[in-house]
Amino acid sequence: MQLHPFPEPDTPELEPYTLYGRPEIVSLLRRITGDRTLVTVYPGRAGDFSVSMILETDPDRGRLVLDMPAGNEARQRVLQARELVFVAFFENIKVQFTAAGARERPFDGKPAFEVDLPEQMLRLQRREFFRVRTPKLAPASCLIPQADGASRYESVRVVNLSVGGLAVLVHPHLFDLPPGEVVRNCFLDLPSVGPINVAFRVVNVYDIGGGAGEWGRRCGCQFLDLDPQARMMLQRYVNRVEGEQRKVAVEAKRE
């Protein structure tokens, strides 16, 4: 079973990973809300998707309020869909739930929509797909070929990484990665591990700005056709970074 950003099919094998208890579902949704985790919204089970965020979990009214996707076309897809599928990755867990339909509802003066609180929720976890934030002092980077046909590459910073995919930070006025684009012959440079040739599909994109002096466009990507050697090197890097981060956290608690 692989974890990817697309909706999981409704199959009996996923039943053991399904939550039905309302307190457990509400607790998980509140944590996702508080963490401001991005949520991918699929209008039905078609290939179209938008990126949103849960703004409020309200069990008393039995509803979730989410940020309205940008663009009129995306907004209409969400509001007109008979069924919406929501997928999020939170603390290395894939969370998925559905809603019968969306209702437009402003929240704090901003465009938003609400759906009924889900009665069940899929919760998948797989150790090898743990995603780690790359260190800022010695970050991983990725050389991505430019689309003009010349032998030129754009170097972008890797924000986080797992064996399943990565997120990179780009500056759209210099270089852009639109959703759905497949990019091959990229060189992922992992400090203390080495370079890896990878291909990936851009899954979701959103703009960031201001926080910690960072600004640009964050592009979440899924690896394609990863060979065993590359997978082993990625896992080695993830394990090393995770171990270093755990060590720092333990030392911080002692101080």
Secondary structure as UniProt FT lines:
FT   HELIX           12..17
FT   STRAND          18..19
FT   HELIX           22..35
FT   STRAND          38..43
FT   TURN            44..45
FT   STRAND          50..58
FT   TURN            59..62
FT   STRAND          63..67
FT   HELIX           72..80
FT   STRAND          84..90
FT   TURN            91..92
FT   STRAND          93..99
FT   STRAND          103..104
FT   TURN            108..109
FT   STRAND          112..116
FT   STRAND          121..125
FT   HELIX           127..129
FT   STRAND          132..133
FT   STRAND          141..145
FT   TURN            147..148
FT   STRAND          153..161
FT   STRAND          165..170
FT   TURN            172..174
FT   TURN            179..180
FT   STRAND          182..190
FT   TURN            191..193
FT   STRAND          194..209
FT   HELIX           211..213
FT   STRAND          215..224
FT   HELIX           228..254
//
